[in-house]
Amino acid sequence: MKITFFGAAREVTGSNSMIEVGGQKFLVDCGLHQGSPEIEKRNSEPLGYDHKAIAAVFVTHAHLDHVGRLPLLTKNGFAGKIYATKPTVELAQLILDDALNVMTYNNRKLKTPILYAESDIASVMSMFVGVEYGEEIVIPAKAGILKSRELDSRLRGNDTSGEVVVKFHDAGHIFGSAFIEIAGEGKRIVFSGDVGNVEVPILRDTEKLPGGLDALICESTYGNRLHESVHERQEVIENMIREGIERGGVVMIPSFSLERTQELLYELNDLIDRKKKLPRVPIFLDSPLAIDAIKVYEKYPEYYDAEAAKYFKAGDDLFNFPGLTLTHLREESMKINHTPGCKIIIAGAGMMNGGRIVFHALRYLSDPKNTLLIIGYQSAGTLGRKIVDGQRFVDILGERVEVRCKVKMVGALSAHGDQDKLLDWIGGGATTPKKVYLNHGDPVASEALAKRITEDLGVKATVVNVGLEVRV
């Protein structure tokens, strides 16, 4: 079994890895590079392998940095199947359509390239196969019809028949996210995808890592960070919003359209409607993608955790409450500016590198009465990262803007587990993996986590580079 890393190596985006096993080549994820214009230029470069030689793709979740280059595969000759959980399939359609809209807009304004067309997205969607958590997919040594069955015990030995078994486990990162177990040639490995935070609203906790692994390929986004405690999460939201309201200002929350937004609505619903801890002020969800994604959440309540399932069964609308306005159309978004006084605006994109949040930032960043609440990872070169790093002046839509509002970053709302969560997960299975390879992280974060894994768990951990080939 050989693994080659083509993306998300010493960086957080662009996830794309190849596994060669049983005489076939498979991919885990095929995502866009996101961040500065220099980083995003890499999306126009060749993927680095023969698209027609790929037998199948296994998708961990629907974030753009994990699915955004799938249309390039089909555009260049890939003709296999793409496997993902059923919510991931539907969310991927929304994400890819939205990405094309953004590329089209940027092409008109900035002359940046449009990487693919609607027909390429349609091809991707026709290749998706929806799977369930715990379902085991058996891929014969030669091309043929895939089927489900019990995991063959001989794959745990030294079988070299070429048969490959793939299993999806709940990663607790976003709705429908998975870490993926692959067995073949007598070896068993896991790709973590992105590992979720602890006790996240709506989602179930990350499943335990299977024992007996020859290798784990693990994300390391927050490999050098510890988040606030779970108990602080709602308290921070409550305090920051109350403080913003008391100052008479606008609270801006740039939010990733998948998961962060839905969890934030869930928390606000709890604070305002159930616990009556916050006063009612106008709240605007200004993200068409997030609004559309809510429909997918509502379609699959079987994926909820126990608390969310309880509220759902009792008839509680998890994502809507008095005072919340959904602004899907651009004209509706523009009317937000005419709402006087205090208000809360939740808008994409989460890293402020596009979307409707930039228009609100242009209008409200320079007023000290206002608040900017950052609730997710900010990639290098993005507007959000510049603000978090304390840059006083930023360029937005061709204008120079002074950052005078209050800025607060809340790690407990991140979709990614922190260093302790990752260590607990890696070491929490029946046995620890024989080797760990770290991707999906900035070098400082990845190296810090590698050091902790080696010292605390006694397992060799390697931070991967693009193009690195490892044999398991």
Secondary structure, DSSP 8 states (H G I E B T S, - for coil): -EEEEEESSSSSS--EEEEEETTEEEEE------SSHHHHGGGGS--SS-GGGEEEEE-----HHHHTTHHHHHHTT--SEEEEEHHHHHHHHHHHHHHHHHHHHHHHHH-------HHHHHHHHHHEEEE-TT-EEEE-SSS---EE----GGGGTT--S--EEEEEEE-SSSTT-EEEEEEETTEEEEE--S-B-SS-SSS-------SS-SEEEEE-TBTT-----HHHHHHHHHHHHHHHHHTT-EEEEE--TTTHHHHHHHHHHIIIIIS--S----EEEE-HHHHHHHHHHHH-GGGS-HHHHHHHHTT--TT--TTEEE--SHHHHHGGGGS-S-EEEEES-TTSSSSTHHHHHHHHTT-TT-EEEE-S---TTSHHHHHHTT-SEEEETTEEEE--SEEEE-GGG-SB-BHHHHHHHHT-SSS--SEEEEESS-HHHHHHHHHHIIIII--EEEE--TT-EEE-
